[in-house]
Amino acid sequence: MGSHFDVVMVAVSYQAEEDTRRLVARVDELVGQALRQQEMQVALLIVDNSSSSLAESPYRDLVAQSIAVITLAQGNLGYFGACRAAHAWALEQKWSWGAWILSNTDLDIASADFFRRVQDVGREARADLAVIGPQIRSEISGSDQNPFMRVRPSRWRMGFYRWCFALRPLAWLYQWAAILKAKLRFHFRSSVRSQASAEREVVYAVQGAMMIYLPAWFRAGLKFDHGAFLYGEEMTTAERARRAGLMIEHWPELMVKHREHGSIGWRPSSRMLNWQAEASRYVWEAYFRS
């Protein structure tokens, strides 16, 4: 006999013990508040990408009063790879769920009713709504990182990304330009719109730091396999939903704060740049080449 959860949250941790423990405490706090008003079942799966076995993981003893905390440690599986491992494990346990959240650990959940809202949408979501993205408020720029892309990009744009990340000097320049842009936005945030739109909207892709998958995703048989080790998960999610005739929406009333680059730092390593090149090549060939 399996278990049913209103929400299953998969948090992927890589050398981020402080962030991970902070997230567990916050989820437990919010779920505890919700339990005082209505019954809610939430499971939090920590996939520790920095440990090759559970015995090595610093999270093996994590417990919480209001949530089920289960740690999985299998070495570095990447982001979607970690989600796929958690999904396979949950199916082996004969779990079912209303909503499935894939998340970084460097997030602070700002909305006090976050899990109640996710619980409701998991129960009552439209048949064609597969994924929602919350408002992800960047600590660097002060702006909402969602939507990741409002409309599907052109072949020319994706071809540019492919060649940009394939050439190391261009990849470095692109990375530093993005960081500089975010810092400038934060410095001059008083001159730009700082408040996110309160309106929900249909978008092409949402930001990968947190993506909420609804029953329509699973009913359509969509999976979490990905042709790259890391990066590009937003595009794979967007293309799979699009090709299945399903929708993705941005819901700004669900708010989290993002402490970016907590695990990988500000200086992109050669390994990170290689993964970005691999991901941009995969996305191009899988979804935009023809």
C-alpha positions in Angstrom: 0.0 0.0 0.0 1.5 3.3 -1.1 1.2 6.8 0.3 -0.5 9.9 -1.2 1.0 13.4 -0.8 -0.6 16.6 -1.7 2.8 18.0 -2.6 6.1 16.3 -3.2 9.0 18.7 -3.2 12.4 17.6 -4.6 15.3 19.8 -3.5 18.6 19.2 -5.3 21.6 20.1 -3.2 25.2 20.4 -4.3 27.7 21.5 -1.6 24.9 23.6 0.0 24.4 22.2 3.4 23.5 25.6 5.0 20.9 26.4 2.3 19.5 22.9 2.5 19.0 22.9 6.2 17.4 26.4 6.0 15.0 25.2 3.3 14.0 22.1 5.4 13.2 24.3 8.4 11.2 26.8 6.3 9.1 24.0 4.6 8.5 22.4 8.0 7.4 25.8 9.4 5.0 26.5 6.5 3.5 23.0 6.4 3.0 23.1 10.2 1.1 26.4 9.9 -1.1 24.8 7.2 -1.8 21.7 9.3 -3.2 23.8 12.0 -6.0 24.9 9.6 -6.5 21.9 7.4 -5.0 18.5 6.7 -2.0 18.5 4.3 0.5 15.9 3.4 3.9 17.1 2.1 7.0 15.1 1.4 10.4 16.7 0.9 13.1 14.7 -0.9 16.6 15.9 -0.7 18.8 14.7 -3.5 22.4 15.2 -2.3 24.5 15.5 -5.5 27.7 16.0 -3.5 27.6 12.6 -1.8 28.0 9.2 -3.4 26.3 7.3 -0.6 23.7 8.0 2.1 26.4 7.2 4.7 28.4 10.2 3.4 25.5 12.6 3.2 25.3 15.3 5.9 21.5 15.1 5.5 21.0 11.5 6.5 19.7 12.5 10.0 17.4 15.3 8.9 14.0 15.1 10.4 11.0 17.5 10.6 7.8 17.5 12.6 5.4 18.3 9.9 6.9 16.8 6.7 8.5 13.6 5.6 12.2 14.2 4.9 13.8 11.5 2.8 17.4 11.9 1.6 18.7 10.3 -1.6 22.5 10.2 -2.2 23.8 8.7 -5.5 26.6 11.1 -6.5 26.3 14.0 -8.8 23.3 13.3 -11.1 22.7 16.8 -12.4 19.4 18.7 -11.9 17.0 16.7 -14.0 19.0 13.6 -13.3 18.4 14.1 -9.6 14.7 14.7 -10.2 14.5 11.6 -12.3 16.1 9.5 -9.5 13.6 11.0 -7.0 10.7 10.3 -9.3 11.8 6.6 -9.8 12.2 6.2 -6.0 8.8 7.6 -5.3 7.2 5.3 -7.8 9.0 2.3 -6.2 7.4 3.3 -2.9 4.0 3.4 -4.7 3.6 7.1 -3.9 1.0 9.3 -5.6 0.8 13.1 -5.4 -1.1 16.1 -6.5 1.8 18.4 -7.3 5.5 17.8 -7.8 8.0 20.6 -7.2 11.5 20.6 -8.5 13.7 23.1 -6.7 17.1 24.4 -5.9 18.0 24.7 -2.3 19.1 28.3 -2.4 15.5 29.6 -2.2 13.5 31.1 0.6 9.8 30.5 0.4 8.2 33.9 1.0 4.5 33.1 0.6 3.1 31.9 3.9 0.3 30.1 2.1 2.6 28.6 -0.6 1.9 25.0 0.1 -1.9 25.5 0.5 -2.0 27.2 -2.9 0.1 24.4 -4.5 -2.1 21.8 -2.9 -5.3 23.5 -4.3 -3.9 23.7 -7.8 -2.7 20.1 -7.7 -6.2 19.1 -6.9 -8.1 21.4 -9.3 -5.7 22.3 -12.1 -7.1 22.6 -15.6 -6.6 19.5 -17.7 -4.3 21.3 -20.0 -2.1 23.0 -17.4 1.1 21.1 -16.9 3.6 23.4 -15.2 3.5 26.6 -13.2 6.4 28.9 -12.2 6.3 31.1 -9.1 7.6 34.6 -8.8 11.4 34.0 -8.2 12.7 37.2 -6.7 16.5 37.5 -7.4 18.6 38.8 -4.5 21.1 40.2 -7.1 18.7 42.2 -9.3 15.7 42.5 -7.1 13.5 41.5 -10.0 11.3 38.5 -10.9 13.3 35.9 -12.9 10.1 34.6 -14.3 9.0 34.1 -16.9 12.1 32.5 -18.3 10.8 33.0 -21.8 7.4 34.4 -22.7 7.4 33.1 -26.3 9.2 30.3 -28.0 12.6 31.6 -29.3 13.5 31.6 -32.9 15.9 29.1 -34.5 18.3 32.0 -35.0 18.4 32.8 -31.3 18.9 29.3 -30.2 21.6 28.8 -32.9 23.4 31.9 -31.5 23.3 30.4 -28.0 24.7 27.2 -29.3 27.7 28.9 -30.9 28.2 31.4 -28.1 28.6 28.6 -25.5 30.7 26.5 -27.8 33.3 29.2 -27.9 35.0 29.7 -24.5 35.8 33.5 -24.8 32.2 34.2 -25.9 30.8 32.0 -23.1 32.9 33.9 -20.5 31.8 37.2 -22.0 28.1 36.2 -21.9 28.3 35.0 -18.3 30.0 38.2 -17.0 27.6 40.4 -19.1 24.6 38.6 -17.4 26.1 39.1 -13.9 26.8 42.8 -14.7 23.3 43.3 -16.0 21.8 41.8 -12.8 24.0 44.0 -10.5 23.2 47.1 -12.5 19.5 46.3 -12.3 19.8 46.0 -8.5 21.8 49.2 -8.2 19.3 51.2 -10.3 16.2 49.2 -9.2 14.5 52.4 -8.1 14.3 53.5 -11.7 12.8 50.2 -13.0 9.6 48.5 -12.1 10.3 46.6 -8.9 6.9 45.1 -8.4 6.0 42.0 -10.4 2.7 41.9 -12.3 -0.1 40.4 -10.2 -1.5 38.7 -13.3 -1.0 35.1 -14.1 0.0 34.5 -17.7 0.6 31.7 -20.2 4.3 31.6 -21.1 6.6 29.4 -23.1 9.1 28.5 -20.3 9.5 29.2 -16.6 12.8 29.6 -14.7 14.3 26.3 -13.6 15.2 27.3 -10.0 11.7 26.1 -9.1 9.2 24.4 -11.4 5.9 23.0 -10.2 4.6 20.0 -12.3 0.9 19.3 -12.2 -1.1 16.1 -12.8 -1.4 16.9 -16.6 2.3 16.4 -16.9 2.2 12.9 -15.5 -1.0 11.9 -17.3 0.6 12.7 -20.6 3.5 10.3 -19.7 6.1 13.1 -19.7 9.4 12.3 -18.0 12.4 14.0 -16.4 15.1 12.5 -18.7 17.3 15.1 -20.3 20.0 14.9 -23.0 22.5 17.1 -21.1 24.0 16.7 -17.6 23.1 20.2 -16.5 21.3 23.3 -17.8 18.6 23.6 -20.4 15.9 21.9 -18.2 13.6 24.9 -18.8 13.7 24.3 -22.5 13.1 20.5 -22.2 10.1 21.2 -19.9 8.7 23.8 -22.3 9.1 21.7 -25.4 7.6 18.6 -23.9 4.6 20.5 -22.7 4.2 22.3 -26.0 4.4 19.1 -28.0 1.9 17.4 -25.8 -0.5 20.3 -26.3 -0.2 21.4 -22.6 0.2 24.9 -21.1 2.8 26.5 -18.8 1.9 29.5 -16.6 3.6 32.0 -14.4 1.9 32.5 -11.1 3.4 35.6 -9.4 1.2 35.2 -6.2 3.5 32.3 -5.3 6.8 34.0 -4.3 10.2 32.7 -3.4 13.5 34.5 -3.0 16.6 33.3 -4.8 20.1 33.5 -3.4 21.8 32.8 -6.6 25.1 31.0 -7.2 25.2 29.6 -3.7 26.7 26.3 -4.8 28.7 27.1 -7.9 30.0 30.6 -7.0 30.3 33.6 -9.3 33.3 32.6 -11.4 32.1 30.0 -13.9 34.4 27.0 -13.9 35.6 25.2 -17.1 33.3 22.3 -16.1 30.3 24.6 -15.8 31.1 26.1 -19.2 31.4 22.7 -20.7 28.0 21.7 -19.3 26.5 24.9 -20.7 28.0 24.1 -24.1 26.6 20.6 -24.0 23.2 21.8 -23.0 22.9 24.5 -25.7 24.0 22.0 -28.3 21.5 19.4 -27.1 18.6 21.9 -27.0 19.4 23.1 -30.5 19.6 19.6 -32.0 16.6 18.2 -30.1 14.2 21.1 -30.5 15.3 23.8 -33.0 17.5 22.3 -35.6 14.6 21.4 -38.0 
